[in-house]
Amino acid sequence: MSTTTHPQDLGLFQTIQERHSVRKYETGVKIPDEELNEILEAAAQAPSSWNLQHWKFLIIDDKEKKEQLLPIAYNQQQVVESSAVIAVLGDLKANENAEEVYQGAVDNGFMSEDVKNTLVGQINGAYKGDTPFPRDEAVLNASLASMQLMLAAKAKGYDTCPMGGFQRERFVEEFNVPERYVPVMLLTIGKAAKPAHQSDRFPLEKMTVRNSF
């Protein structure tokens, strides 16, 4: 039985169409904590492998901290003009979340203790050894949360821009990011002072392959 309550959510499709990467923001706009929390809570509803929730959001809204971030982000003015910058970090040790995640499922009667122990063991096994798996999972799942954050922000009337152009090692050092986390992207958020650049998308037939190449 489907749990979908709105067969045609035209509001969602409109939000997707209206979301664009904005690089010029109205200065001095403060996002109320309640609204920002709602946006971040919506982002945290994103799917994640094993429900480990491989993300951490570092909110940078202090003026001096944004000034500190500016040269790290190659002096992109949106960093200081936006209301806040959300640094999306991926969790390299998300397997350590497994016990807490699945104990809640046990406590609520969703699974047995034996099933929980089996899953936690499998997860910890996947994170063992010197493989790219932890980093790949950190980036993949934090990116899912990032997209959801941008859509939630647009639905609340705010604009965003994902930024991959910044000095990651310097960011980690100057913002005291624990070794457990890897910077995935910076997201500026605020009220647009100038519309986003217009851009085209490839037609669907150029982007899709059905069943096999």
N, C-alpha and C positions, 0 to 999 in steps of 0.2 A: 504493500500500500504506500503510495507516495505521500511524503510529508510536505510537499509544496502547497502553499496556501494561495499563491498568486500565479496562475498559469501564464499571465503576461505582465511581468513587472516592467512597465514602460518607464517608470522612474529610474530604475537601475540602468536601462539602456540609454536614457537621456544623460545620466551622470557620466557614463562611459564616453559618450559622444562629446560632452562638454569639458571633460578633463584634458587639459593640455599643460605642457611644461612652461611655467611662468618664471621669468627671470628678472622682472622688475616689480618691486612691491611697494605698497604704501608704507612709508616709515611711521613708526610710533604706534602701530596697531598692536594692541594687546589681546591675545586670545584668552578668554576666561578659562581658568583651570578646569572648570566643569566640562566645558566643550572640548578642550584638549584631551581630557581624560576619556571622554566618550569616543573620540577619534582613535585613541590608542587602544581602548578596549575593543573597538571594532576590528582594528588591525590584528589584535591577539586572537580573534576568532578564526584566523586563517588556518588552513590545514597544515599539518606537519607530520613527518615520518614518525610513526609510533606515538603520535601525540606528545612528542618530547618538547615542542615549543622552543625551537632553537633560536630564539631572538632575545635581545636586550635593547631597549630604547634609551639612549642617552640624550636627554633634552637640554639643548643649549639655547637659553633665552636671555641670559645675562649679557648686558652690553659689552662689558670688558671681555667676557669669554668669547663673544662673537668676533670682537676685534682680534683676539688671540688666534681664532680660527681662520681669519681672513687670509693671511699669507700661506697657511697650510693648504688652503683651497685655491691657491694661485690667484688671490686677490679678486675673486668673483664677488662683485658687490652685493649680489643677492644674499650672501651670508649675513651681512650686517643690516641690510634693508628689510629682510623678512622678519616676521614676528618671532620665529624660532627656527632653529635647525635641529632636526632629529637625526642623530647618528644611529643608524641601524647596525647592530653588531650581531654576528653569528656566533653561536655557542659551540666551541670545539669539544666540549665535554658534556654535551646534552644527554649522554647516556646516564649521567649522574642524576638526572631528573626522573629517571624511570621509576625508581622505588616510590617516590612521592606521587607520581602520576597514577601508578597502578594500585597503590595502596588505597587511594581514594575510591577506585573502582571496586575494590574488595569490600571496603567499608559500606559502600552503597549497594552491595549485593549484585553488582554487574558481572563479577567474575570470581572464581574461587582463588584461594591462596596458592594452590598448586599451579594454576594457569598463570597467575601473576609471576611466580618464581621462574617459570619456564620462559616467559617473555623477557623478564629482566635479564636472565642469563643469556638469551639470544642477543639482546641489545648490547650488553657488555662485551660479548664475543665479537660482535661486528666492529666495535671500537678498538679492539686490540691490534697491536702491531703497527708498523710504520707504513701506513697506507694513506692515500688521499681521501679516504672515505669520510672522516670527521669534518674535514674542511669543505668537501663537496656538499655534505648534508647541511652544514652551517650556512653556506651561501645560498643553497637552493631554498631552504625553508624560510630563512630571513627575507629572501626576495619575495616569497609569497606574501608574507606579512607586510612588506613595503608597498606592494601594489594595493593591497586591501586598505592600507593607511591612506594612500593617495585618493582612492575612491571615497572613503569615509570623509576625508577632509573636504572634497568637492561637494559631497552631499550636504555638508554643514555650511557651505558657502565660502570655503577657503580654497586657495590655489596652492599648488606644490610644484616642486621640480626635483627629480632625482639627480644626484651628482655623483659621478664616479671619478671625476677629476680632482683628486686631492692626494696629499702625501700621506699615505697610510702609516708608515713607520713613525713619522713625526707626530701624526695625530695620536697614535698609541702612547707615545712618550709624553707629550705635553698634556694630554687629558687623562693620564694615569689609567689607561685601559688595562685591566688584568689580562694575563697571558691566556686565560680561558677563552677570550673573545677575539674575533677577527672583524675589522671594519668592513662592512659590505657596501654601504653607500651613505651619503648624506642626503637628507630630504629637507629642503627649505619649505616653509609653510607661512602663508599670510594672505593678505588681500592684494590682488593684482593692481599695479599702477599703470600697466601697459599690457594690452592683449598679448597672448603667446604668439610666436611666429606661426604662420599657417604652414601646414605640412600635408603631404599626400601620403596615402598608403597604397601598397601594391594591391591590385585586384585579387580577389579570393583565389581565382584559378592559378595565379602565380605562386601562391603561398601554400597550396594544399596538394597532397598526393594521397590518393585513396588506395589503401591496402598494401601497396608495395611500390618501390621505385622500379 
